[in-house]
Amino acid sequence: MRIRHLATGVGVLAFTLAVSPSNAQQRLPTIDIGGARHRVSNKAVGGARAARAAPAATTAGEASPAPVGSVQASGPLTQPKAPDTASSTRTFTGAQVNAVPFAQPAEALEITPGLVVTQHSGAGKANQYFLRGFALDHGNDLALWLDGMPLNMPSHVHGQGYADANMLIPELLSGVEVRKGPYFADGGAFASAGQINMQYVDSLKGGLLLGSAGAFGWVRTLGARSWDVAGGTLIAALELNHYNGPWIRPDDAKKINGFMRWSRGTQENGASITAMAYSNHWWATDQIPARAVQQGLLSRWGTEDPSDGGNAARYSLSARWSQADTNSASRVEGFIIRNDLNLYNNYTFFLDNPITGDQAHQYDHRSIFGLNAKHALLYDLLGHPAETRVGLQGRYDLIRNGFGDSIFRQTYDSIQDNYIKEGSIGLWTDTTVRWTPWFRTTLGARFDYWNATVKNPQNPWVTPLVLDDDGNFNGFAYTGTFNTGTRAQTMGSPKAGLVLGPFNNTEFFLNFGEGLQSSDARGTVAYLNPADGSRFTDTGLILPVPLLVKTRGAETGVRSKAILDGLDQSLSLWWQDFDAENLFEGDSGTTVFGRPSRRYGFELTNKYTPTSWALFEGDVSATHARFRGSDLVQAAAYQSILTTGLNDPCTR
């Protein structure tokens, strides 16, 4: 169920202490984040950012990459990546991610300052995310990428942008890159609030074998190793996990997760083929009535429907080719993904169906085909070093999804059944120019084209035609399928940023950008409510929403290491507007056009590494979020509460 709201204010305060052995880096490989290579150092294991200017280990004839966020005047260019032009941008090593304890794999992403990751409805369902005043549901407006493959899924049956990160193996992460805001040209439809790019290692030294067991049926094993095969490196990993939770009806979550990659060369000059497989089955204890617990009718660890839960599976095959020389760098990634999900949820217990209960079965089965390509060129612009990047991002989803009423996981009524074909192409470019040693600018632009076709083989519920006293027919007669059609839309998005510094180990940032939010394809062609089926009724009439919605944002900030040796601080002030807050209603499978919104706030991050084995972190973020314009329905409801105490003025 998708619930998207704006709060009066949202604040996050985090404090972390991480302690790591000083020799831990000896077991860690060189990492790659979007093509920029870094060596893990003692300080990185302690939690500070890896020194980005430090050269990585290279093979014969291979030169070291340039520092991130700068333009290289000579020597080989690193793989194209987003210039470090925002104060909120962060890069973390795999050691930093794993230095902080977490219970579920997606919680590893909470290393992102201000990001909150929660879980409900069992251990196999996608997490819910909260960032910068956005209730991001299961991933909408937060783009998650793993090894060049997107985790977000458009037009998903449970929520737009549904991103299941339960298949993540944090121990294999070589690096994580975090961005916030629509300021980056290579950020697409799901990146308006933020984007997290994750990369797995290409090899391991000495292998990895982990095992853990604990309360509530927790058991987890992980084994990984790499070998020299066919002139390259083959790495394989297998994870097994079981968990019951504290519930009276055990979750009995069973997960199996596999990873295998063959690679040759380096991330800058080389190729790889990667296969992943993931399967998860679970039962779920959802929310329960507080009054039933207070009256002693139900344990706080109990459930109203012991058959809730689901199963999920993901299989992928991807490939990468990359090449770099003195003045250019290229990278091409292709992927094929198969995703399957079955969810059984009962949120209203026996409200609609007093006998059979209100359980609903949601299913989503899809195949995804995609390609990412980018090329960077290094040159002089009026005597100043410059770098121009161009890129292409494309994906095509073949989707079969829908939902219906069920009892004990047996579906007996189909409310919605969809065949969806959805494709998108994004063309982007940006240019970074270093005008002086202390001043650089980045200008970029992005063009997106989206196309979606929805076919629904169902017939609507037809209300009979009745002749009234005036001789007019009331009702609606309709034959054939409904909520079917094709929609297409384009959108352009300019980007800009500048950086001043460093001055005494301090840099100043200013950014502006436009982005886009995509809507569920079903909501763009819907005119009949599938849960009601009658066109000319209050509940049956639906207005379609646009396929793409414009977003805008700006940010200014400062990053400094000047106050205290080992202390890295940053302060970001940001603002973001959405032209519409489209609301996905999971109970009916429809999307409702919402009002425009505005958010603004600040983020203060502090990282202190007094020694090579200790890290102190303290982060504070606050957001002010409001809808813009007026809502007559809500105004009438509020007036009704003040005058009569009734929540719905239409019931008077």
Secondary structure, DSSP 8 states (H G I E B T S, - for coil): -------S-EEEEEEEEEE--TTGGGG---EEETTEEE---HHHHHTS---TTS-----TT------TTS--SSS-----------TT-EEEEHHHHHTS--SSGGGGGGGSTT-EEE--SSTTS--EEEETTEE-TTTTTEEEEETTEE-EETT-TT-TTEE--TT--GGGEEEEEEEESS--TT--TT-SSEEEEEEE-S--SS-EEEEEEETTTEEEEEEEEEEEETTEEEEEEEEEEEE--S-SS---EEEEEEEEEEEEE-SSSEEEEEEEEEEEEEE------HHHHHTTSS-TT--S-TT-EEEEEEEEEEEEEEEE-SSEEEEEEEEEEEEEEEEEE-SSTTSS-TTT---EEEEEEEEEEEEEEEEEEEEEETTEEEEEEEEEEEEEEEEEEEEEEEETTEEEEEEEEEEEEEEEEEEEEEEEEEEETTEEEEEEEEEEEEEEEEE-------EEEEE-TTS-EEEE---S--S-EEEEEEEEEEEEEEEE--SSSEEEEEEEEEEEEE--HHHHH--B-TTT--TTSTTTB-----SEEEEEEEEEEEEE--SSTTEEEEEEEEEEEES---EEETTTTEEE----EEEEEEEEEEEEEEETTEEEEEEEEEEEEEE-S--HHHHHHHHHHHHTS-S-GGG-
